[in-house]
Amino acid sequence: MKCPKCDSKIPAISLIKITRWTDISCGQCKSKLNRNLNGQFWVMNILGSGVLPLLLILPFVFVNFFLALILTILFVIGFYFLDYKTTKLIISKRSGVE
């Protein structure tokens, strides 16, 4: 992720802090940033929150629970990385800067 104002890199951990009601600040220019709530955001949230992990764990429930747990953890980490790479930041409307 990059700041849309100064093009500096935003750390991956900052993605966890962004909600509809809270913004993050750019480390360089101090702009208030938020996610663009477009279709990609909603598809990633619906798939990542329940649909795909459920489909991943169901075949292994009766076979090997430990394997299902490891695959689910790897899926969540990979999903977070994909979300980080595809998130588009915008300057927050609450920042007063247009």
N, C-alpha and C positions, 0 to 999 in steps of 0.2 A: 504494500500500500504506500502511496505517496501523497503528500500534501498537495491539493490542487492549486494552492496559492504560490508556494515557494519550491515545490517539487522535492522536498526533503523526505527521506524514508521514515515511515512510522513503524514502531516495533510491533511485532505480531501479538504480544500480550495486550496491547491497547484495544484490540478487537473485542475482548471480553468486556471491557468497560463501557462500550457504546450501547445505549438503549434508545428508545424513542424519546426519553426525557433527559438523558444526560449526554453530554458531548465530551470529546477528548480535545486536548490542546496540542498543537504542533510544537515540537521542541525548538524549532528555529524561529518561526514568525509569530508564534503564540496565537494563531487563528483557532477559533473553535470549529471543530470538525464533527460531522455525523455521517452515518451511512445513507446512501441513496436507497430509499425504500421502493425499489422497482420490482419487476417480476422475478428476477434472479434471486433477490432477497427472500421472497415468499416461497419459491420453489425449494431453495436450499434449506430453509427452516422446516418446512413440512416434511421433506424427505429425511433430513438429518435428525429430526427430533423423535421420529418414531417408526416411520414406514420401513426404511432400509435396515435399521438395526433389528427390528422384529423379523424381517425376512431373512436376515443373516443368522440369527440365533435359533430360529425354529427347527431347522433340519438337525441341529446338533443337540437339542435338549435331551433326547433319549439315548444318544450315542456317546458323546463325550462333552460334558459340561465345561471342563477346563479348556478344551480347544475352542468351544464357542465363546468363552469369556475372553480368551486371547484375541480371537478374530474380531470380536466386537470392540475391544480396546484399540486395536490397530485401525479399524474402520473409523472410529471417532477421531483419532489423531489425524488420519488421512483426510477426513472430511473437514476438520478444522483448517488444515493446510490449504485445501482447495477453496474454502470459504475466504481465507486470508488473501489468497492470490487473486480472487475474482471480485473482491469487495471494492466498490468505487466510493471514495470519500467525497463529500461536498461540504462547502462552507455552511455552517449552521445558520438558519434564519434567525435564531435567537442571539447571535453574536453582534448584531447591529451593523455588520459589514456586508454589503451587497456586491 
